[in-house]
Amino acid sequence: MFNVAILAAGIGLRLKPLTDTVPKSLIKVHQKSILLYQLDALTVLPEGSKIYIVVGYLGNLIKKEVERIKLNLDITIVENARYDETNNMYSLHLIMKEIDKDYKPTIIMNGDVIYDKKLIYDFVHDKRENLIAVDTGAYLKESMKVSIERDIIQKISKEITEEDAFGVSIDLYKFSIPTYLTLKNEIESTINSGKENEWTEIAIDSLLETGAYPAEIFDIGNKPWWEIDNHNDLKIAKIIFNKDSGISDILSKELFIFDLDGTLILGEQPTLGAIEFLKFLKNKKKQIIIVSNNSSRSIEETRLKASKILEYNFEKDEVFTSTHATMNYLKEHSIKRIFIVGTKNLIKDFSNEGFNITEKNPEAVLVGYDNEINYEKLKIASLLLQKKIKYFATHSDILCPTYEGLIPDAGSFLAFFKASTGRDPDVIMGKPNTIFIDLIVKEKNIDYSKIVMIGDRLYTDIRMGLDSSCLTILPLCGETKVSFLNSTPYLPDYVFTSLEEIIKYWKHHNS
């Protein structure tokens, strides 16, 4: 069992610029308050756990919300009458006084963060006693970052640089009883010295530096969370947590376009829920298309690989690659003689379509994802590009996701040619170029408004879907982390942790 402190009062949790009519923790994301998201997630607590919520501005409204919510939770409201002149450390100090000697392992969270229920479940049931929940690999300028040494967190601060940051703290902490008592003494000492306007993390950082809080990393993986401080944060939160309100919108679509690498497969394995989701869509009589920027494989090899890994017999007209898009473009522009930086399979596909692959006086250089790259190809292409002939690329993905990690993709080669020749491609054919979806719309005689684009990359998959006015879904199964939404212009319509989660919501909607 645990004591849980929710810090929903203090200068650090003031209202503006969001609202001055309700406490911040009662701001609604799709008809559900931040507080309700938190309390619903905390229903996974072991029996005997107690929740303490410190309130300040319009605290009576939070009390009414707690009374209205019918959840089987033991909740105590603690008032901070000095919320306008103190910070969340003082609020935690008041909760600690309320806890008094009813000591249990303690969880602390801020009142302006929405947490995925599965995230809280895994955090609560992790056997380790001292934890800080971290979105590893993420960097948000205004958030608390952590640095580590030998898997132990050494420091927590907003001032940690991107180079030194291991990830972003999501304001979720677990303390053993001895560590909690040490924190309690540190906070009491700080408050008694007249420093009532400090962040709780100041005390936590002090304990980390002395080793008194041997906090280990709780890696949240792809589980969603979001801190809401401003209108942009609220906008993003509504995207991340709009699955309940939007599933019927997804259900109404007719054609589902999937990115392949990183969304349906990783290397030689399906992603979580991919096989089940494809079968599910087939049973619902939905049309399915896979698209891939990966031009290292032949078109047929892509179809056969996807069919084998995903246990789904894709027909030829259900597979579109950047090779298709490139061939179509070059034919439309009457370009036949090309030099290709690409694999034998890519060269064979172009040869079979009547293209003349040559290094002698070609009309254009084409760069693909070449996992057979060698210096000779790089040299020939560089010399040709210096002659100012036309320059194309099948796609521009910098990295290719695999189960081993991220490896260099075509975009890495484009960076090489930029450095060696000063040139960027005249046209990049693959995603996010809407030629992909334009070809599919033409082939399938379907309206863009009836299409869903599902992909793991914001700057290719989601951008292409948005530019084509399709519905977009981001599953967090590839290279994109939820924190990336803070710095992209390409915000999807929906975010799911995996394809498996989409099935769960879909089935729940129809139950």
N, C-alpha and C positions, 0 to 999 in steps of 0.2 A: 504494500500500500504506500501511497505517496501523499505529501502535501504539495499542492500546486498553487503557485502565486501568479495571478494575472495582473500585470501592471497597466491599469487603464486610466491612470491619472498622473498629472505632473506636467511641467513645462514642455518636456519632450514629447508629450502626446496632446498638445493643444490642437484646436480645431482648424483654424484658418490655415491655408486658403480654401479648405474643402467646404466647411459649413460652420455656422454659429448657432444652429437651431437644435442640434442634438450632440451628445458626446461622440467623440470620434469612433469609439467602439460600436456605436449603433448605426454607423453609416452602412447603407444596404448595398449589397452586390447581388443583383437579381432577386430582390424581395427577401433577402436573408442577410441579417446583420453580421458584421465581423464577429461580434460576441457569440452569436448563435453558431457560426461556423466553428469557433473555438470550443464551445461547450459540447457541440455535437461530436467533435473529434475526441473530446475527453471522456466520452462514454465508454471508451476502451480501458479506462483506469481499473485497477483491481479493486475489489470490494474493500471498503474501509478507508478509501482515499478521501481527502478533503480538498476543496477548492476555495481559495481566497481571492476575491476580486476587489482591488482598491479602486474607488471611484472619486471623482472630483467634480468638475463642471457638470451641472445638471445630473448629478448622481442619482437623483430620484427616478430619472427615466431608465437608468440601468437597473435599478431595483425592480421597477415595473416589468422590464423585459425578462429579468430572471424569474419573477413570479409567473409570468405568462408562459414561459418555456416549460413544457412538461417533460423534463428529463430526470431520470433517477440519479441525481447527483447531490452530494452534500456540499452546499455552497454557503459561504459566509461573506457578507459585504463589509468592507472596511472603508471608512470615509477619510479622505485627505482634504480637510478644510482649507489647507494652504496650497492647493494644487497650482495656484496662480504664481507662486513664488518659489516652489520647490521642483525637483526633478524626480525621475523614477527611482533613484536610490532612496529618497525619503519615503516614497510610497512603499517600497519593499521593507524599509525600516518599520513602518506602521504594521505591515502584515506580520513581520517577525515578532512584534510585540503581541499581536493577537494569537499567534501560534503558541507563544510562551514556552511551556515545557512539553508540548505534545509533538515531540520530535519524531520525524520520519524522514526517509530519503525525500528530497525536495526537487521539484521541477519549477523553473521560472520561465515565464514567457511574457512578451510585451503584448499589450492590448490592441495593437494596430496591425497584426499579422494574421493572415489566413493560412491555416495549415491543412494539407491533405490528411484525411482520417487515417489512411494507411501509414503515412509518415509518423503520426503520433503513436499509432499502435506499435510500430517497430521500435521507436525511440523508448517508449515505456517498457517494452518487454526485452530490450537489450540487457544482457546480464551485467554489463559493465556499470560501475557505480558512479563514475564521474565523467560526464560527456558534454560536449558542445556540438550542436547540430550544425553542419557546415555544407553549403552548396559548393563542393570542391571544384576548382578550376574556374569558378565564376569571379567576376570583379565588378562591383558596383561602387562608383566613386563616393556616394554619400552613405554607404552602409559600413558596418563594422566588419573588418577583415581579420583573418587569423593567419599567423605564421607558425610553422612547426619545426621540430627537430626530433629525429628518431621517433616519429609518429606521436609525439606528445606536443600539445599546443603550448607555445612559448609566450605568445602575445596576442592580445585582441585590441584593435584600435581602428578608427577611421583613417588614421594617417599612414597605415601600412601601404607601401607602394605596390603597384601591380606586379612588379618583378619579384617582390618578396612574399606576396600574398599566396597562401595555399588555397584560399577560397573565402567565401562570404559567410559570416555568422547569420543565422536566420532567427536570432533572438530566442533560442530555445536551449535551456541549460538543465543538466541534472547534477545533483550534489548528494554524495553520501552524507550520513548524519555528522561524522566528524568534520567533513569539509564544509557542510552547511554552518556548523557552529563557528568555524574559523571565519567564514564570510560574515556571519552575524556580528562577530567581534570587530571585524574590519569596518563594517558599515556603522556600527555604533560609535566607534572611535572617530570616524570621519564626520558623522552628524554632530557629535559632542564638541568637535573642534570648530563648529560653526559653518562647515561646508555642507549646506543643505540643498545646494543647487548643482549636484553632480549626477553623472550617469552611473547606473549600477555597474556598467562595464569598467569604470575606473577602479572599483573595488575588485572586480573579477580579474582585471589585468594585473593588479598588485599581487594577488594570490598566485597567478600564473608565473609571474617573474620570480617569486620566492620558492616555487615548487609546492606551495601549500594546497593548490588545487591541481592535482595531477590529471588534468582533463584530457581525455582521448577524443578522437574525431568520430563523430557519428556522421558518416557520409550519407546524405539524403538521396543520392542517386538521381533518378528522374522523377521523384515525387514532387508534385507542385506545391508552391508556397508563394505568398506575395505580401510585402509590406506596403501599406497604403499611407502615403504622406501628402500626396497632391492629386490633382485631377488626372494627370497622365498615369499615375499608379492605379487610380480607380478604373481607368479605361482598360488597362492591362489586366487587372484583377477580374473584370467582367468577361474578358476573353478566356482567361485561364479557368474560371469557375462557372462557366455558363452551360455546362453539359446537360444539366437537368432541364433548363429552359429551352435548349436548342435542338434536342435530339430529334424532334418531329420534323424540323427543317431538313436535317440530314436524311431522314427516312423518305422524304418526298422526292429525292433526286433519282435519276434514271441511269446515269453512267458514272462509274467510279474509276478515275484514273489514278494509278499508283506509281510513284517512283519505285524503282526496284532496289538498288543498292543502298542500304541504310534504313529503308522503310519496310520492305518485304523480306530482304535477306541481308545477312552480314557474312561475307565470305561464302562459305558452303553451308550455312545454317539459316533456317527461317528465323525471323524475329518473333518475339512473344505474341502469340495469337494470330500470326499471319495465315497459317493454313486454315485455321478455324474460321477466320473472317472471310476468306475467299469462298469457302464452302457455304457460309452463311449467306453471302451476297448472291451466290448462284441459286440457292434455294428460294431467295426472295425475287428471283427473276431480274436481277440487276445486271446491266452490262458492265464488263470489266476490261480495262486496258492497262497494260504496264508500259511505262516509259523509262528509258534509261539513257543517261548521258554517256555511259561507259562504252567507248568505241574500241577498246582493246579486244573485245570478242566480236566474232561475226554475228550478223543478225540471227542466223539460225542457231548459233551456239548460245546466244542469249535466251532464245525461246526454249531450247532444250534444257538449259541449266535451270531456268525459272520453273519449268514444268516438273523437273525431277525434284528440286529442293522443296517446292511448295505443294507437291502432290496434286497438281492441277494441270490439266491438258490445255495449255494455251494454244489457240489457233494462230496462224500466221498474221491474221488481221487484228490480233489482240496484242501485238508487240510492236512498239515503235521505239527506235533508238536514234541517237544523234546522227548515226550513219544515214538513216532514212532522210532526215531533215537536210543533211548536207548534200546528198545526192540530188534531192529534189531541187534545191537552190541552184546547184551548179548546172543542172540540165536546163532550168529556166533561163539561165544566163549564158547558155551555149559554151560552157567551159568544159573542155574534154581532156587537155593535157595537163597533168598535175604531178607534183612531187609530194609524196606523203611521208611525214614523220609518224609512223604508226606500225602496228603489228602486221604479221603476215596475213592474219585473218581479215583485218581492215582492208589491206591492199587487195586481197582476193575478192572481197565484196565489190569494190570499185571496178576491178578488172571485169568481173562478171556482168557489170552493168554497162560495159562498153567504154570505160574511161581508159586513157593511155597513161600509165604510170611511168614517169621518166624524170631523170635529172637533167636531160639535155633540152634546153629552151622550153621549159614548161610555162603554161599560162598562169599558174598559181602554185603556191605552197600551201599544203593542208597539214595542220598539226592535230593529232588525236591523242588518246591516252595510250602511250606506247610503253608497255612494261617489258619491251625487248630493246629499249633505247640503247644506242651506242654513240661513241664520239663521231664516227663517220657521218651518221645521219645529222647530228647537230651541226657539223662543219658544212655539209652540203646545203642544208636549209639556210644557215646563216649567210653563206655566200650568195645564194639566190635572192634572199630577202634584201640584201644590199643593192640588188639591181632594180629594186622598186617594183617587182612584179606583184600581182595580187596575192593576198595573204588571208587565209581562212583557218578557222579552228572548229572542230566538231563540238567542243564545249569548253568551259573555263573553270570547272571544279578544281580547286587547288589541292584538295585532299580526297582520298577515297576511303570510306570507313570499312574496316575489317574487324574480325574478332581479336586480332593481334593488336589493333590500334589503327590510327590514321596513317595512310601512306601517300606518297606523292601522286597526284593525278595530273591531267593535262594542263591545268592552270599553272602548275609548277614549271612546266616546260615553256609555257608562254612567258613566264617571268624571266626565264633564261634568255629567250630570244629578244625580249625587251632590253635586257642588259647588254646583249651582244650586238644588236642591230638598231636599237632605239625604236623599234616598231611594235605596235599593237595590231592584232588582227583587224582586217577591214570589216569582217562579219564573223560573229560567233554564232553557230547554228543551234546548239543545244539549249537546254533550259538555262536561263529564263526566257529565251526567245519564244514568243508565242506561236512560232511556226509549228511547233509540236501539236498544240491544241487545235490550231487552224486545220492541220492535216486530218486530225481525228474527227473534227466537226464535219469536214467535207466528206470523209469516208463513211461516217456513220449517219450523216444527215440528221444531226441533232442540234438543238439550241444550246448555247453556252450556259444559259441559266439552269439547265437540267444536269449540269456536270459538277461532280465533286473532285477536287484535286487534293490528293493525300501524299504528303512528302515530309521528309525529316529536315530539309534545309530551307531556311528562310529566304536566302538570297537567290535561290534557283527555283525550287518547287513552289513555294508559297508566292514568290513574286510572279511567276508565270501564271499561276491560278488567279491572282488578283488582277494582273494586267489583262486577263481574258474574261474578267467578270464572272468567274466560277466561284462556287463555295470552296473554302480552303480549310483543311484539317492538318494540324501539326502533331504527329505522334512523337513523343520524346524518346525515340528508340535509336536515333542516330547521333549526329554530331551536335545538334542544337540542345542547349540547356535553357530552362525556363528563364534564367536571368538575362539571356540574350534579347528577350523581348523589350528590355528597357532601352536598347540602343539601335533598334531597327525600324525602318519605315515600312517594313513588310509584315504587318501584324495579321496573323491568320484569324479566321472566324472562330475556330475551335482548337483547343489544346487537349490532348489525351496522353496519358503516360505510355500507352501502348495500344496496338490494335485490339488486343484482348479486352481492354477496358471499354472500347467502343461497343463491342458485342454485349458486354454486361449492361451498359446503359440502354442499349437498344432493346434487349430482352426485358429489362426492368420496365421500360416504357410501355411494352406490350403485355405485361403481366396483369 
